[in-house]
Amino acid sequence: MKTNIITAFIALTALAAVPHVTAAEKEHKHDHADHDGDVDKNKKGPNGGILIHSVEPHAELVITKDRKAKIVFVDDDNKVVAPDKQVVTATGGDRANPTRLTFAKGEGDNANALISDKEIPAGDHVDIVLQIKVAPDAKTVTERLTLHLH
């Protein structure tokens, strides 16, 4: 009896260690070996920004010279995709008095991007929470980032 319990425990432990892959993960067609989680730390986007892979199309976060946040959507080949119905917000800075950013479609050179209504909070290392909803019926994706702006 004791041997059967031990054998069953070992079998269940081994089964729990087997990775489970969902249909959505099988359809996600590019390699994730070069980044940690859904934020790519090694590969820059077409504008030199941070790539966020947790949404399709992927999002690139760029901080402009005037400290505004710029979101550019890109496909798997890093080709720019014009924003459509995406809704993006960000919250960052001092937790006691956070800065809330909303994004709107840019104009001119930024026509294929979403631009924040305010500047990123002051500082060289700014923690932000970025929320992206790619379509009205889609789930909001949340990414927590530390921007290194020095």
C-alpha positions in Angstrom: 0.0 0.0 0.0 2.8 2.4 1.0 4.6 1.7 -2.3 1.4 2.5 -4.3 1.0 5.8 -2.6 4.7 6.7 -3.3 4.4 5.6 -6.9 1.2 7.7 -7.4 2.9 10.7 -5.8 5.9 10.5 -8.1 3.6 10.1 -11.2 1.5 13.1 -10.2 4.6 15.2 -9.5 6.1 14.3 -12.9 2.8 15.1 -14.7 2.6 18.5 -13.0 6.1 19.3 -14.3 5.1 18.8 -17.9 4.6 22.2 -19.6 1.1 22.9 -20.9 0.7 24.8 -24.2 -2.5 26.6 -25.1 -3.8 27.0 -28.7 -2.9 30.7 -28.6 0.7 30.0 -27.6 1.0 27.5 -30.5 -0.1 30.2 -33.0 2.3 32.8 -31.6 4.9 32.4 -34.4 8.1 34.0 -33.3 11.0 33.1 -31.0 10.9 34.4 -27.4 14.4 33.3 -26.5 15.8 36.9 -26.8 13.5 38.5 -24.2 12.3 38.0 -20.7 8.5 37.5 -20.5 6.6 39.9 -22.7 9.0 42.8 -22.7 12.0 42.5 -25.0 15.2 43.6 -23.2 17.7 42.9 -26.0 16.0 43.8 -29.2 15.0 47.4 -29.9 12.0 48.4 -32.0 12.2 50.4 -35.2 12.4 53.6 -33.2 14.9 52.3 -30.6 12.2 51.7 -28.0 11.1 48.9 -25.7 9.2 46.1 -27.5 6.1 44.7 -25.7 5.1 41.3 -27.1 2.0 40.7 -24.9 -0.2 42.4 -27.5 -0.8 41.8 -31.2 0.3 43.8 -33.0 3.3 44.3 -30.7 3.8 47.7 -29.1 7.0 49.7 -29.0 7.3 52.3 -26.2 9.5 55.3 -27.0 10.2 58.3 -24.9 10.4 61.4 -27.0 12.9 64.3 -26.4 10.1 66.3 -24.7 9.5 63.3 -22.3 6.2 62.3 -23.8 5.5 58.6 -24.3 5.0 57.3 -27.8 3.4 54.0 -28.7 4.1 52.5 -32.1 2.5 49.2 -33.1 4.6 46.8 -35.1 4.1 43.4 -36.6 6.4 40.3 -36.2 8.8 41.8 -38.8 9.1 45.2 -37.0 7.0 46.9 -39.7 4.9 49.8 -38.4 1.1 49.1 -38.1 -1.1 52.1 -38.0 -3.1 52.4 -34.7 -6.8 51.6 -35.1 -9.0 51.0 -32.0 -6.2 50.5 -29.5 -6.6 52.3 -26.1 -3.5 52.9 -24.1 -3.1 54.4 -20.6 -0.1 54.7 -18.3 0.4 55.5 -14.7 3.8 56.3 -13.2 6.0 58.3 -10.9 5.3 58.9 -7.2 2.9 56.3 -5.8 1.4 58.9 -3.4 0.7 61.3 -6.3 0.9 59.2 -9.6 0.9 60.8 -13.0 -1.8 59.4 -15.3 -1.2 59.5 -19.0 -3.7 58.9 -21.8 -2.8 58.4 -25.4 -4.2 59.8 -28.6 -3.3 59.4 -32.3 -0.4 61.6 -33.3 -0.2 64.1 -36.1 2.3 64.7 -38.9 5.4 62.5 -38.3 3.6 60.8 -35.5 0.5 59.9 -37.5 1.2 56.1 -37.1 1.7 56.4 -33.3 -0.2 57.1 -30.1 1.2 60.0 -28.1 0.7 60.7 -24.4 -1.1 63.8 -23.2 1.5 64.6 -20.6 5.2 64.1 -19.9 6.6 61.1 -18.2 7.2 62.0 -14.5 10.6 63.5 -13.6 13.5 61.3 -12.8 16.1 59.0 -14.4 14.4 55.8 -13.3 10.7 55.9 -13.6 8.3 53.0 -12.8 5.2 52.9 -15.0 2.3 50.7 -15.4 1.2 50.5 -19.1 -2.2 49.3 -20.0 -3.1 48.4 -23.6 -6.4 47.3 -24.9 -6.0 46.4 -28.6 -9.8 46.3 -29.4 -13.0 47.3 -27.6 -13.9 43.6 -26.8 -10.3 42.6 -25.9 -8.9 42.1 -22.5 -6.7 44.9 -21.1 -3.0 43.8 -21.0 -0.9 45.3 -18.2 2.9 45.7 -18.3 5.0 47.0 -15.4 8.2 48.7 -16.5 11.1 50.7 -15.2 12.2 53.4 -17.7 15.9 54.2 -17.5 16.1 57.7 -19.0 19.6 58.8 -18.2 
